[in-house]
Amino acid sequence: MKLLDPMNSPDDVTKSIREANSATGTATDETYAVRSLSRALRILLCFDVVHPEWPLAELAKATGLNKTTVYRLLKTMEASRCLTTTGPSGK
């Protein structure tokens, strides 16, 4: 295992996971993945120097996730002090 480049896009990460799973030759590898963690990482990977803040709707669109799912994961990450909301828009 090695740490992926933090500048990878969420699509790059998803592709890397699929490639790693197919390289092992077993169909059960994906069974061990935690879907909620994968989704949370897709959200976190959207944040960078160019995009330090995201409105909920745009973040949902960028990740391809349902807006309610993104909201719940953001609230969980906020409770864990990984993210914080800024301003009245809730960015």
Secondary structure, DSSP 8 states (H G I E B T S, - for coil): -----TT--HHHHHHHHHHHHHHTT-TTGGGGS-HHHHHHHHHHTT-SSS-S---HHHHHHHHT--HHHHHHHHHHHHHTTS----TTTT-
